[in-house]
């Protein structure tokens, strides 16, 4: 099985969605996350 261009497109789309969800969560709870992740300041 070869890794084709279509697979790369799908993987990058999935990665983009995951990063957006993570960014939304971080943006929703900045005070809580600053306690656990002080290096983000």
Helices and strands as residue ranges (DSSP letters): H 5-28, H 30-36, G 38-40
